[in-house]
Amino acid sequence: MSGHSSDAWLEGVYHAKTQHDLIALYDGWADTYDADMQGIGYVHPAVIAGLVGRYVPEKSDAVFDAGVGTGTVGKILAILGYSNLIGVDMSEGMLARAKARKIYTELRTRVLGEPLDFASGSMAAIVSTGVFTTGHGPAHAWDELTRITRAGGHLIFTVGTIVWQDSGFAKKFDELCRKGLIAPVETTPIYHPMPYSPTESGFTTRAHVYRKL
């Protein structure tokens, strides 16, 4: 698919006015999402998978994919030997693609920012790629994601450089650190997650790693 096709979908999801609209857009995009994002050089999945390899040594531990999409990150993690992948997404269309990969032990339709029906401390790591961005997962979703992470586990995720400040993520993670719930471990240099996108190539982001205390 062309970069222009990808950009049309990206513009749609970034400007969706309601959650219903956003879900409908992702449902409609599911069949071509992987090819579209590969075509614009989408690098988030590789970055996050590399960080999981660095911080989650036990490959049978539960890794929670927050905003699983079509399961691109899970595909890489499965190749690397991770065998206990659990994911949630609000789009049934995206989840259908993730289920078809047959690499997740469990997938549920859930909305980030709402209560999650997973036990406290049940996950060794939370991973999330491209979910916490304009009009998508809210900063307060990390209260629940932190709750379900076990002590010593890791939160590994991407947030755009502007979004980090403007959408409350910096404030939320400062709050979680002040409460003694998490501690910062690593933040990558700034990079361009969609370098070949005609309209989004200037977008910049970082990947972040925090440890649950």
Protein Blocks (a to p, Z undefined) as FASTA:
>chain_A
ZZklmmmmmmmmmmocbfklmmmmmmmmmmmmmmmmmmnopaklmmmmmmmmmmmmblkb
ccddehjlnolmmmmmmmnopabdcdddfblklmmmmmmnopafbdcdddehiacdddeh
kafbdcdehklcghiacfklmmmmmmmpcehiacdddddfklmmmnommmmmmmmmmnom
accfbdcddddfblmbmklmmpccdddddddZZ
